[in-house]
Amino acid sequence: MRPLQLSTETALKLSKELNVPLEQLMHLPQHILIKKLMEIDNKDNKEK
């Protein structure tokens, strides 16, 4: 499986937001990453 095609800035921000090591983030399957991003978005929307 190829690493995700993310910019350095994006990868670092996601790593911090998801509390996942950068190396692990880069090798996450895309569908799992999208699911985690949706969870973050839902959490942010509930706080507003």
ROLOPA-403389 format. One record per residue: x, y, z of N, C-alpha, C in turn; residue number from 1. Coordinates in Angstrom, 3 decimals. Each point is the difference from the previous one (the first is absolute). Layout:
BEGIN
<pt n_x="X" n_y="Y" n_z="Z" ca_x="X" ca_y="Y" ca_z="Z" c_x="X" c_y="Y" c_z="Z" i="NUM"/>
...
END
This chain:
BEGIN
<pt n_x="0.848" n_y="-1.172" n_z="0.000" ca_x="-0.848" ca_y="1.172" ca_z="0.000" c_x="0.896" c_y="1.238" c_z="0.000" i="1"/>
<pt n_x="-0.327" n_y="0.971" n_z="-0.840" ca_x="0.768" ca_y="1.238" ca_z="-0.079" c_x="-0.331" c_y="0.900" c_z="1.175" i="2"/>
<pt n_x="0.991" n_y="0.748" n_z="0.489" ca_x="-0.304" ca_y="1.001" ca_z="1.031" c_x="-0.967" c_y="1.047" c_z="-0.555" i="3"/>
<pt n_x="-0.735" n_y="0.628" n_z="0.892" ca_x="-0.931" ca_y="1.050" ca_z="-0.409" c_x="0.760" c_y="1.153" c_z="-0.640" i="4"/>
<pt n_x="-0.604" n_y="0.633" n_z="-0.952" ca_x="0.603" ca_y="1.133" ca_z="-0.685" c_x="-0.462" c_y="1.290" c_z="0.676" i="5"/>
<pt n_x="0.674" n_y="0.362" n_z="1.082" ca_x="-0.348" ca_y="1.188" ca_z="0.770" c_x="1.193" c_y="0.941" c_z="0.035" i="6"/>
<pt n_x="-0.283" n_y="1.279" n_z="0.096" ca_x="1.089" ca_y="0.950" ca_z="0.189" c_x="0.538" c_y="-0.158" c_z="1.419" i="7"/>
<pt n_x="1.195" n_y="0.487" n_z="0.218" ca_x="0.627" ca_y="-0.095" ca_z="1.322" c_x="-0.840" c_y="0.706" c_z="1.050" i="8"/>
<pt n_x="-0.469" n_y="1.200" n_z="-0.330" ca_x="-0.815" ca_y="0.762" ca_z="0.953" c_x="-1.276" c_y="-0.751" c_z="0.369" i="9"/>
<pt n_x="-0.674" n_y="-0.530" n_z="-1.001" ca_x="-1.248" ca_y="-0.729" ca_z="0.241" c_x="0.253" c_y="-1.233" c_z="0.849" i="10"/>
<pt n_x="1.039" n_y="-0.737" n_z="-0.322" ca_x="0.317" ca_y="-1.217" ca_z="0.751" c_x="0.304" c_y="0.327" c_z="1.460" i="11"/>
<pt n_x="0.745" n_y="1.055" n_z="0.255" ca_x="0.320" ca_y="0.379" ca_z="1.377" c_x="-1.249" c_y="0.433" c_z="0.765" i="12"/>
<pt n_x="-0.867" n_y="0.784" n_z="-0.635" ca_x="-1.234" ca_y="0.441" ca_z="0.651" c_x="-0.901" c_y="-1.189" c_z="0.327" i="13"/>
<pt n_x="-0.147" n_y="-0.910" n_z="-0.959" ca_x="-0.844" ca_y="-1.173" ca_z="0.232" c_x="0.579" c_y="-0.885" c_z="1.091" i="14"/>
<pt n_x="1.298" n_y="-0.140" n_z="0.000" ca_x="0.659" ca_y="-0.820" ca_z="1.013" c_x="-0.287" c_y="0.539" c_z="1.394" i="15"/>
<pt n_x="0.091" n_y="1.310" n_z="0.154" ca_x="-0.278" ca_y="0.615" ca_z="1.302" c_x="-1.472" c_y="-0.125" c_z="0.366" i="16"/>
<pt n_x="-0.878" n_y="0.266" n_z="-0.956" ca_x="-1.449" ca_y="-0.025" ca_z="0.255" c_x="-0.488" c_y="-1.402" c_z="0.345" i="17"/>
<pt n_x="0.543" n_y="-1.013" n_z="-0.683" ca_x="-0.444" ca_y="-1.373" ca_z="0.208" c_x="0.773" c_y="-0.721" c_z="1.097" i="18"/>
<pt n_x="1.047" n_y="0.657" n_z="0.529" ca_x="0.866" ca_y="-0.626" ca_z="1.008" c_x="0.566" c_y="-1.325" c_z="-0.507" i="19"/>
<pt n_x="0.486" n_y="0.039" n_z="-1.231" ca_x="0.568" ca_y="-1.177" ca_z="-0.650" c_x="1.419" c_y="0.361" c_z="-0.449" i="20"/>
<pt n_x="0.965" n_y="-0.898" n_z="0.221" ca_x="1.347" ca_y="0.282" ca_z="-0.501" c_x="-0.019" c_y="0.222" c_z="-1.516" i="21"/>
<pt n_x="0.869" n_y="0.876" n_z="-0.462" ca_x="0.038" ca_y="0.369" ca_z="-1.408" c_x="0.193" c_y="-1.221" c_z="-0.900" i="22"/>
<pt n_x="0.877" n_y="-0.915" n_z="0.395" ca_x="0.259" ca_y="-1.187" ca_z="-0.816" c_x="-1.258" c_y="-0.857" c_z="-0.141" i="23"/>
<pt n_x="-0.749" n_y="-0.109" n_z="1.086" ca_x="-1.233" ca_y="-0.788" ca_z="-0.033" c_x="-1.054" c_y="0.695" c_z="-0.852" i="24"/>
<pt n_x="-0.078" n_y="1.311" n_z="0.108" ca_x="-0.966" ca_y="0.766" ca_z="-0.780" c_x="0.225" c_y="-0.193" c_z="-1.496" i="25"/>
<pt n_x="1.244" n_y="0.033" n_z="-0.426" ca_x="0.314" ca_y="-0.089" ca_z="-1.422" c_x="-0.370" c_y="-1.354" c_z="-0.592" i="26"/>
<pt n_x="-0.136" n_y="-1.011" n_z="0.836" ca_x="-0.319" ca_y="-1.333" ca_z="-0.500" c_x="-1.410" c_y="-0.457" c_z="0.361" i="27"/>
<pt n_x="-0.816" n_y="0.933" n_z="0.494" ca_x="-1.407" ca_y="-0.331" ca_z="0.273" c_x="-0.720" c_y="-0.214" c_z="-1.325" i="28"/>
<pt n_x="-0.868" n_y="-0.992" n_z="-0.068" ca_x="-0.836" ca_y="-0.111" ca_z="-1.202" c_x="-0.861" c_y="1.252" c_z="-0.138" i="29"/>
<pt n_x="-0.230" n_y="0.393" n_z="-1.218" ca_x="-0.714" ca_y="1.251" ca_z="-0.265" c_x="-1.394" c_y="0.009" c_z="0.617" i="30"/>
<pt n_x="-0.703" n_y="-1.113" n_z="-0.038" ca_x="-1.367" ca_y="-0.016" ca_z="0.545" c_x="0.003" c_y="0.193" c_z="1.520" i="31"/>
<pt n_x="1.023" n_y="-0.453" n_z="0.693" ca_x="0.087" ca_y="0.198" ca_z="1.447" c_x="0.313" c_y="1.464" c_z="0.301" i="32"/>
<pt n_x="0.890" n_y="0.593" n_z="-0.785" ca_x="0.330" ca_y="1.415" ca_z="0.189" c_x="-1.242" c_y="0.867" c_z="-0.212" i="33"/>
<pt n_x="-0.763" n_y="-0.298" n_z="-1.020" ca_x="-1.214" ca_y="0.781" ca_z="-0.268" c_x="-0.988" c_y="-0.145" c_z="1.155" i="34"/>
<pt n_x="-0.131" n_y="-1.208" n_z="0.536" ca_x="-0.896" ca_y="-0.224" ca_z="1.134" c_x="0.438" c_y="0.827" c_z="1.204" i="35"/>
<pt n_x="1.299" n_y="0.040" n_z="0.276" ca_x="0.509" ca_y="0.775" ca_z="1.134" c_x="-0.217" c_y="1.495" c_z="-0.225" i="36"/>
<pt n_x="0.187" n_y="0.460" n_z="-1.216" ca_x="-0.229" ca_y="1.409" ca_z="-0.307" c_x="-1.472" c_y="0.360" c_z="0.185" i="37"/>
<pt n_x="-0.893" n_y="-0.899" n_z="-0.364" ca_x="-1.429" ca_y="0.247" ca_z="0.199" c_x="-0.330" c_y="0.065" c_z="1.487" i="38"/>
<pt n_x="0.638" n_y="-0.841" n_z="0.809" ca_x="-0.225" ca_y="0.036" ca_z="1.446" c_x="0.462" c_y="1.331" c_z="0.584" i="39"/>
<pt n_x="1.142" n_y="0.502" n_z="-0.454" ca_x="0.506" ca_y="1.292" ca_z="0.470" c_x="-0.969" c_y="1.110" c_z="-0.391" i="40"/>
<pt n_x="-0.477" n_y="-0.052" n_z="-1.241" ca_x="-0.929" ca_y="1.029" ca_z="-0.471" c_x="-1.289" c_y="-0.020" c_z="0.798" i="41"/>
<pt n_x="-0.520" n_y="-1.182" n_z="0.289" ca_x="-1.225" ca_y="-0.108" ca_z="0.802" c_x="0.218" c_y="0.552" c_z="1.397" i="42"/>
<pt n_x="1.165" n_y="-0.289" n_z="0.585" ca_x="0.317" ca_y="0.490" ca_z="1.334" c_x="0.072" c_y="1.521" c_z="-0.004" i="43"/>
<pt n_x="0.652" n_y="0.573" n_z="-1.011" ca_x="0.111" ca_y="1.455" ca_z="-0.103" c_x="-1.366" c_y="0.662" c_z="-0.176" i="44"/>
<pt n_x="-0.861" n_y="-0.632" n_z="-0.791" ca_x="-1.336" ca_y="0.571" ca_z="-0.241" c_x="-0.855" c_y="-0.039" c_z="1.266" i="45"/>
<pt n_x="0.160" n_y="-1.005" n_z="0.824" ca_x="-0.776" ca_y="-0.095" ca_z="1.237" c_x="0.449" c_y="1.055" c_z="1.010" i="46"/>
<pt n_x="1.280" n_y="0.359" n_z="-0.041" ca_x="0.517" ca_y="0.994" ca_z="0.953" c_x="-0.465" c_y="1.394" c_z="-0.342" i="47"/>
<pt n_x="-0.383" n_y="0.252" n_z="-1.231" ca_x="-0.397" ca_y="1.357" ca_z="-0.416" c_x="-1.404" c_y="0.316" c_z="0.374" i="48"/>
END
